[in-house]
Amino acid sequence: MVPLTLASIIAATLLSGVVSVCAAAWLSFGAMSSLVPRMVSLSAGVLLGAAVLHLLPEAIESGADLHSLCWALLIGLVGFFLLEKSSVFRHSHHHESDGHGHDHGHDRREAGPGGTLILVGDAIHNLADGVLIAAAFLADERLGWLTAASIAAHEIPQEVGDFIVLINAGYSRKRALLFNVLAGLSAVLGGVAGYYWLDSARTALPFVLVLAASSFIYIALADLVPDMHRERQRGASALQIVMLFVGIALIALLTSPFHTH
């Protein structure tokens, strides 16, 4: 029989990992569906804010060796560059209207490498969130539920950003939702691992957070910002800048309670 605390951890990580994805999907594909193609800059702001204002401070405040964390950040950035390089070599990027004679839907099957990277980074981030939730439950059950609810709340704008990246990379809405849900389930894995191996998980957690941060920084600067630079009209460029800062501000507001200690 599953221990009550473990059952609560699994339920809470499902809340933070999967429910937040579904809420973000409703916002992206329902209430805000017409705005999604124009919100790449919002996504860049959200990813940069999550990396620099939440993940990296959380890792540094853990007390882990700063030089080791910096090495992890550098290795992560270079590693994601190499991962994207390998994806570029495997799949030549194109558009369905490029005249190359590809069948309809080929672009979605050969979606850009940015989609893969955002899913990898999101899965790593959710894994770390699961460990945090497990630690909170082992301290106090009410703290565990509060932590899960707080994580779910600040995950929603980030998940909206993820959907924008995936759609921009050529994923269909159904495929983007499926893969985001699968990435969200890694929070459950992190929660179970945290419950059974919390001591070792706590040691690794700062480095997991830094790797997640490196993926978000790389995606924002290597995939999204170049897309933003293609816009030449002044009005649209000004809107991009505003949306970039809106994304950063959203993360700043939602993550400030996590770093008041």
KOLFILUM-279973 format. One record per residue (C-alpha): residue number from 1; x, y, z. Coordinates in pm, 1 decimal, decimal comma. Layout:
<nodes>
+-------+----------+----------+----------+
: vokol :        X :        Y :        Z :
+-------+----------+----------+----------+
:   NUM :        X :        Y :        Z :
...
+-------+----------+----------+----------+
</nodes>
This chain:
<nodes>
+-------+----------+----------+----------+
: vokol :        X :        Y :        Z :
+-------+----------+----------+----------+
:     1 :      0,0 :      0,0 :      0,0 :
:     2 :    130,7 :    347,9 :    -92,3 :
:     3 :    218,3 :    554,5 :    218,8 :
:     4 :    -12,6 :    852,4 :    271,8 :
:     5 :    268,2 :   1107,3 :    244,5 :
:     6 :    389,8 :    955,5 :    -84,0 :
:     7 :     33,4 :    956,1 :   -220,5 :
:     8 :      2,8 :   1324,7 :   -129,2 :
:     9 :    335,9 :   1400,2 :   -301,0 :
:    10 :    218,7 :   1223,8 :   -618,8 :
:    11 :   -112,0 :   1413,6 :   -616,2 :
:    12 :     61,6 :   1747,3 :   -552,1 :
:    13 :    321,7 :   1694,9 :   -825,9 :
:    14 :     43,2 :   1607,5 :  -1069,4 :
:    15 :   -117,8 :   1937,6 :   -972,3 :
:    16 :    197,6 :   2140,1 :  -1026,5 :
:    17 :    317,4 :   1952,5 :  -1335,7 :
:    18 :      6,1 :   1858,9 :  -1534,8 :
:    19 :   -274,5 :   2090,6 :  -1421,4 :
:    20 :    -55,1 :   2395,3 :  -1486,4 :
:    21 :     12,0 :   2262,0 :  -1839,7 :
:    22 :   -361,9 :   2222,3 :  -1905,3 :
:    23 :   -431,8 :   2572,6 :  -1771,9 :
:    24 :   -159,0 :   2714,9 :  -1995,2 :
:    25 :   -299,4 :   2523,1 :  -2293,2 :
:    26 :   -642,9 :   2675,6 :  -2232,0 :
:    27 :   -490,0 :   3023,4 :  -2222,4 :
:    28 :   -270,5 :   2964,2 :  -2528,0 :
:    29 :   -521,8 :   2784,3 :  -2747,6 :
:    30 :   -844,7 :   2931,3 :  -2614,6 :
:    31 :   -855,0 :   3277,2 :  -2462,3 :
:    32 :   -528,9 :   3392,5 :  -2622,7 :
:    33 :   -510,6 :   3172,9 :  -2934,6 :
:    34 :   -522,1 :   3465,2 :  -3177,8 :
:    35 :   -228,5 :   3630,8 :  -3000,0 :
:    36 :      5,5 :   3330,1 :  -2980,5 :
:    37 :    196,5 :   3397,0 :  -3307,8 :
:    38 :    273,6 :   3750,1 :  -3185,5 :
:    39 :    389,3 :   3650,6 :  -2839,6 :
:    40 :    736,3 :   3507,9 :  -2907,0 :
:    41 :    884,8 :   3807,2 :  -2725,3 :
:    42 :    665,5 :   3737,1 :  -2419,9 :
:    43 :    795,9 :   3381,4 :  -2420,0 :
:    44 :   1157,1 :   3506,8 :  -2434,2 :
:    45 :   1093,8 :   3732,8 :  -2134,2 :
:    46 :    928,6 :   3452,3 :  -1937,8 :
:    47 :   1213,9 :   3208,5 :  -2004,2 :
:    48 :   1485,8 :   3461,1 :  -1919,8 :
:    49 :   1298,1 :   3569,3 :  -1607,1 :
:    50 :   1245,4 :   3210,6 :  -1491,3 :
:    51 :   1614,1 :   3129,8 :  -1543,1 :
:    52 :   1772,1 :   3443,2 :  -1392,8 :
:    53 :   1517,5 :   3540,4 :  -1126,5 :
:    54 :   1406,1 :   3197,3 :  -1003,7 :
:    55 :   1618,6 :   2897,3 :  -1101,4 :
:    56 :   1967,3 :   3045,7 :  -1061,0 :
:    57 :   1892,0 :   3222,3 :   -726,3 :
:    58 :   1734,6 :   2898,5 :   -597,2 :
:    59 :   2052,5 :   2707,7 :   -688,0 :
:    60 :   2286,4 :   2970,0 :   -539,1 :
:    61 :   2086,1 :   2998,6 :   -216,3 :
:    62 :   2122,7 :   2622,4 :   -164,4 :
:    63 :   2481,5 :   2679,4 :    -51,8 :
:    64 :   2636,1 :   2469,8 :   -329,4 :
:    65 :   2983,0 :   2567,7 :   -450,5 :
:    66 :   2941,9 :   2870,2 :   -677,4 :
:    67 :   3225,3 :   2775,6 :   -912,5 :
:    68 :   3075,0 :   2428,9 :   -960,4 :
:    69 :   2737,6 :   2585,8 :  -1038,3 :
:    70 :   2901,7 :   2815,5 :  -1295,0 :
:    71 :   3065,7 :   2515,7 :  -1457,2 :
:    72 :   2726,7 :   2342,9 :  -1468,0 :
:    73 :   2576,2 :   2652,6 :  -1634,8 :
:    74 :   2855,0 :   2663,4 :  -1895,1 :
:    75 :   2832,8 :   2289,1 :  -1963,1 :
:    76 :   2456,3 :   2321,3 :  -1997,4 :
:    77 :   2478,6 :   2607,6 :  -2248,0 :
:    78 :   2743,2 :   2430,3 :  -2457,5 :
:    79 :   2555,3 :   2100,6 :  -2428,5 :
:    80 :   2231,1 :   2251,0 :  -2558,6 :
:    81 :   2424,9 :   2414,6 :  -2842,5 :
:    82 :   2564,3 :   2072,5 :  -2939,0 :
:    83 :   2219,5 :   1913,3 :  -2905,6 :
:    84 :   2073,3 :   2176,7 :  -3138,4 :
:    85 :   2363,5 :   2131,9 :  -3381,1 :
:    86 :   2290,8 :   1759,6 :  -3400,9 :
:    87 :   1922,4 :   1835,5 :  -3460,7 :
:    88 :   2011,9 :   2081,2 :  -3736,3 :
:    89 :   2229,5 :   1818,8 :  -3904,8 :
:    90 :   1950,0 :   1560,0 :  -3885,8 :
:    91 :   1665,4 :   1787,5 :  -4001,1 :
:    92 :   1703,2 :   2062,0 :  -4256,7 :
:    93 :   1469,7 :   2343,4 :  -4157,3 :
:    94 :   1219,0 :   2448,9 :  -4422,5 :
:    95 :    866,7 :   2573,9 :  -4470,6 :
:    96 :    579,6 :   2390,0 :  -4631,0 :
:    97 :    545,7 :   2661,6 :  -4893,0 :
:    98 :    915,6 :   2664,8 :  -4986,1 :
:    99 :    857,7 :   2486,1 :  -5318,8 :
:   100 :   1062,7 :   2179,2 :  -5227,2 :
:   101 :    775,4 :   1940,6 :  -5286,7 :
:   102 :    729,1 :   1813,4 :  -4928,7 :
:   103 :    393,2 :   1661,6 :  -4842,2 :
:   104 :    148,3 :   1857,9 :  -4626,8 :
:   105 :    235,3 :   1831,0 :  -4257,9 :
:   106 :    604,8 :   1760,9 :  -4320,0 :
:   107 :    700,9 :   2075,4 :  -4128,2 :
:   108 :    527,5 :   1950,5 :  -3816,4 :
:   109 :    699,6 :   1613,5 :  -3833,5 :
:   110 :   1035,3 :   1785,3 :  -3881,8 :
:   111 :    973,2 :   2051,8 :  -3615,0 :
:   112 :   1260,7 :   2283,0 :  -3534,2 :
:   113 :   1519,3 :   2190,0 :  -3267,0 :
:   114 :   1393,3 :   2465,8 :  -3037,5 :
:   115 :   1089,0 :   2251,5 :  -2964,3 :
:   116 :   1303,0 :   1961,0 :  -2847,9 :
:   117 :   1517,8 :   2186,0 :  -2631,0 :
:   118 :   1222,3 :   2350,3 :  -2457,2 :
:   119 :   1077,9 :   2007,8 :  -2372,4 :
:   120 :   1411,6 :   1886,0 :  -2233,7 :
:   121 :   1453,2 :   2200,3 :  -2024,9 :
:   122 :   1093,5 :   2187,3 :  -1902,2 :
:   123 :   1126,6 :   1821,4 :  -1801,2 :
:   124 :   1444,2 :   1901,4 :  -1602,6 :
:   125 :   1274,0 :   2198,7 :  -1435,6 :
:   126 :    966,3 :   1993,2 :  -1342,9 :
:   127 :   1188,7 :   1717,2 :  -1204,2 :
:   128 :   1350,2 :   1972,6 :   -972,7 :
:   129 :   1007,9 :   2109,7 :   -873,1 :
:   130 :    900,8 :   1757,1 :   -777,1 :
:   131 :   1199,6 :   1722,2 :   -543,9 :
:   132 :   1114,7 :   2060,5 :   -383,9 :
:   133 :    754,3 :   1951,3 :   -327,1 :
:   134 :    867,5 :   1622,2 :   -171,0 :
:   135 :   1100,2 :   1808,2 :     65,8 :
:   136 :    816,6 :   2040,7 :    169,8 :
:   137 :    578,3 :   1748,3 :    237,7 :
:   138 :    837,6 :   1567,4 :    448,4 :
:   139 :    868,7 :   1883,1 :    658,6 :
:   140 :    493,5 :   1956,4 :    689,3 :
:   141 :    192,1 :   1845,0 :    483,5 :
:   142 :     37,1 :   2193,0 :    471,0 :
:   143 :    368,5 :   2335,7 :    354,3 :
:   144 :    376,2 :   2068,1 :     82,7 :
:   145 :     36,6 :   2165,7 :    -58,0 :
:   146 :    120,9 :   2535,8 :    -35,7 :
:   147 :    448,2 :   2476,5 :   -219,8 :
:   148 :    272,3 :   2274,6 :   -491,9 :
:   149 :      5,6 :   2543,8 :   -539,8 :
:   150 :    268,4 :   2817,9 :   -553,9 :
:   151 :    476,0 :   2626,7 :   -808,3 :
:   152 :    165,4 :   2561,9 :  -1022,7 :
:   153 :     80,1 :   2933,7 :  -1015,4 :
:   154 :    421,4 :   3047,9 :  -1134,2 :
:   155 :    448,2 :   2762,2 :  -1385,5 :
:   156 :    143,8 :   2874,8 :  -1586,2 :
:   157 :    301,1 :   3177,9 :  -1759,9 :
:   158 :    615,0 :   2974,4 :  -1825,4 :
:   159 :    407,0 :   2693,3 :  -1978,7 :
:   160 :    230,8 :   2950,6 :  -2198,0 :
:   161 :    578,2 :   3050,6 :  -2315,7 :
:   162 :    661,4 :   2685,5 :  -2384,1 :
:   163 :    350,4 :   2644,0 :  -2599,0 :
:   164 :    448,1 :   2952,1 :  -2799,0 :
:   165 :    794,9 :   2804,1 :  -2861,8 :
:   166 :    648,2 :   2467,5 :  -2967,8 :
:   167 :    391,3 :   2619,8 :  -3204,3 :
:   168 :    662,6 :   2847,1 :  -3345,0 :
:   169 :    879,4 :   2535,7 :  -3400,7 :
:   170 :    604,8 :   2370,0 :  -3608,1 :
:   171 :    423,1 :   2150,4 :  -3355,3 :
:   172 :     47,7 :   2103,9 :  -3390,8 :
:   173 :   -162,3 :   2208,9 :  -3090,0 :
:   174 :   -244,6 :   1847,9 :  -3003,6 :
:   175 :    120,9 :   1741,3 :  -3026,0 :
:   176 :    237,0 :   2042,5 :  -2823,0 :
:   177 :    -14,3 :   1956,9 :  -2549,1 :
:   178 :     83,3 :   1588,0 :  -2545,6 :
:   179 :    457,2 :   1650,5 :  -2516,8 :
:   180 :    409,5 :   1927,2 :  -2258,2 :
:   181 :    198,3 :   1692,3 :  -2044,4 :
:   182 :    469,3 :   1424,5 :  -2070,4 :
:   183 :    730,4 :   1681,1 :  -1963,3 :
:   184 :    500,7 :   1782,9 :  -1676,6 :
:   185 :    489,3 :   1422,7 :  -1553,5 :
:   186 :    859,6 :   1444,0 :  -1470,7 :
:   187 :    748,0 :   1639,3 :  -1161,8 :
:   188 :    592,8 :   1315,3 :  -1033,6 :
:   189 :    923,2 :   1133,5 :  -1093,2 :
:   190 :   1105,2 :   1407,5 :   -901,4 :
:   191 :    856,0 :   1385,0 :   -616,3 :
:   192 :    891,5 :   1006,6 :   -583,0 :
:   193 :   1272,2 :   1030,1 :   -609,5 :
:   194 :   1273,4 :   1304,9 :   -349,2 :
:   195 :   1063,4 :   1095,0 :   -113,3 :
:   196 :   1296,0 :    792,3 :   -127,6 :
:   197 :   1634,4 :    956,3 :   -183,0 :
:   198 :   1596,9 :   1306,7 :    -46,6 :
:   199 :   1952,2 :   1337,5 :     89,5 :
:   200 :   2117,9 :   1259,7 :   -245,0 :
:   201 :   1845,3 :   1446,3 :   -433,4 :
:   202 :   1911,2 :   1758,5 :   -226,9 :
:   203 :   2279,4 :   1741,8 :   -321,4 :
:   204 :   2201,2 :   1717,1 :   -692,1 :
:   205 :   1908,6 :   1962,3 :   -693,3 :
:   206 :   2110,0 :   2288,8 :   -734,7 :
:   207 :   2284,5 :   2145,4 :  -1042,3 :
:   208 :   1952,6 :   2024,3 :  -1186,1 :
:   209 :   1814,6 :   2377,3 :  -1142,2 :
:   210 :   2118,8 :   2528,5 :  -1316,3 :
:   211 :   2084,0 :   2287,7 :  -1611,0 :
:   212 :   1718,2 :   2386,3 :  -1645,3 :
:   213 :   1820,7 :   2754,1 :  -1634,6 :
:   214 :   2082,6 :   2698,9 :  -1905,6 :
:   215 :   1821,7 :   2546,4 :  -2136,4 :
:   216 :   1584,1 :   2840,7 :  -2088,6 :
:   217 :   1861,0 :   3098,5 :  -2145,9 :
:   218 :   1982,2 :   2917,6 :  -2456,9 :
:   219 :   1633,4 :   2885,6 :  -2607,9 :
:   220 :   1551,6 :   3252,1 :  -2541,4 :
:   221 :   1876,6 :   3389,7 :  -2684,1 :
:   222 :   1950,8 :   3139,4 :  -2962,7 :
:   223 :   1600,5 :   3061,9 :  -3093,3 :
:   224 :   1354,8 :   3335,4 :  -2992,9 :
:   225 :   1561,2 :   3657,0 :  -3001,7 :
:   226 :   1682,1 :   3594,0 :  -3361,2 :
:   227 :   1314,8 :   3559,3 :  -3463,3 :
:   228 :   1241,0 :   3890,3 :  -3292,4 :
:   229 :   1525,1 :   4062,6 :  -3482,3 :
:   230 :   1357,9 :   3976,4 :  -3813,9 :
:   231 :   1085,1 :   4229,0 :  -3734,2 :
:   232 :   1169,6 :   4561,6 :  -3900,6 :
:   233 :    859,3 :   4773,6 :  -3837,8 :
:   234 :    901,4 :   5020,3 :  -3553,3 :
:   235 :    556,2 :   4970,2 :  -3404,3 :
:   236 :    587,1 :   4592,0 :  -3398,2 :
:   237 :    941,0 :   4615,8 :  -3258,8 :
:   238 :    819,9 :   4844,2 :  -2979,8 :
:   239 :    546,3 :   4590,9 :  -2895,9 :
:   240 :    810,8 :   4316,4 :  -2883,0 :
:   241 :   1011,0 :   4514,3 :  -2627,1 :
:   242 :    700,8 :   4575,3 :  -2415,5 :
:   243 :    603,6 :   4206,5 :  -2424,9 :
:   244 :    959,4 :   4103,0 :  -2335,5 :
:   245 :    945,6 :   4313,6 :  -2018,8 :
:   246 :    590,9 :   4193,2 :  -1942,2 :
:   247 :    720,0 :   3835,1 :  -1946,3 :
:   248 :   1006,2 :   3923,5 :  -1711,9 :
:   249 :    770,9 :   4116,0 :  -1480,8 :
:   250 :    528,5 :   3821,4 :  -1459,8 :
:   251 :    804,2 :   3590,0 :  -1338,6 :
:   252 :    943,0 :   3855,9 :  -1101,9 :
:   253 :    602,0 :   3897,9 :   -936,3 :
:   254 :    524,9 :   3526,9 :   -911,9 :
:   255 :    866,0 :   3412,0 :   -788,3 :
:   256 :    938,8 :   3687,8 :   -534,1 :
:   257 :    785,5 :   3488,2 :   -243,2 :
:   258 :   1037,0 :   3208,0 :   -311,4 :
:   259 :   1339,5 :   3429,2 :   -241,2 :
:   260 :   1247,5 :   3634,0 :     64,6 :
:   261 :   1466,5 :   3430,5 :    300,2 :
+-------+----------+----------+----------+
</nodes>
